[in-house]
Amino acid sequence: MQHKALSDSGMFILACENLLKHHRYFCFDYVLGDSSFDVTKNYQFVVEYMDAIPIIPINPRNSDPSLPCVGMSADSIPTCPRDPNLAMRYTVSRKIPIIFVS
C-alpha cells in the first residue's frame, strides 16, 4: 500500500534508485518523466547521479509567470521561449535507452 504522504515528486528518486539497484549495468542517456516530477532535486539526481539528461515538462504550478513560455509552431513543434521562430528539434540520430517514469 502506497503511503499517502509520499508525493509523485518524492517517489521519483526512490523509483530510479530501485531500478538502478536491480539493473546496475543499465546506462541511460535520457530520463523521461511527467510534469509531476518537475522538482529541482529530481533534475539534479538525474544529471549528477545517473549522468543522464532529464526530460521533464515544466509544471505550470511550479513556474514563474514572469518567464517567457515555450510556444508551438504550426507543425506542433515546441519553439524557443525567447524566439518563436526557432523550433526545438530532436538532434540525436542513434537509438538510446530511455527510462519512462509515470
C-alpha positions, 0 to 999 in steps of 0.5 A, a space after each residue: 500500500 502506497 503511503 499517502 504522504 509520499 508525493 509523485 515528486 518524492 517517489 521519483 528518486 526512490 523509483 530510479 534508485 530501485 531500478 538502478 539497484 536491480 539493473 546496475 549495468 543499465 546506462 541511460 542517456 535520457 530520463 523521461 518523466 511527467 510534469 509531476 516530477 518537475 522538482 529541482 532535486 529530481 533534475 539534479 539526481 538525474 544529471 549528477 547521479 545517473 549522468 543522464 539528461 532529464 526530460 521533464 515538462 515544466 509544471 505550470 504550478 511550479 513556474 514563474 509567470 514572469 518567464 517567457 513560455 515555450 510556444 508551438 509552431 504550426 507543425 506542433 513543434 515546441 519553439 524557443 521561449 525567447 524566439 518563436 521562430 526557432 523550433 526545438 528539434 530532436 538532434 540525436 540520430 542513434 537509438 538510446 535507452 530511455 527510462 519512462 517514469 509515470 
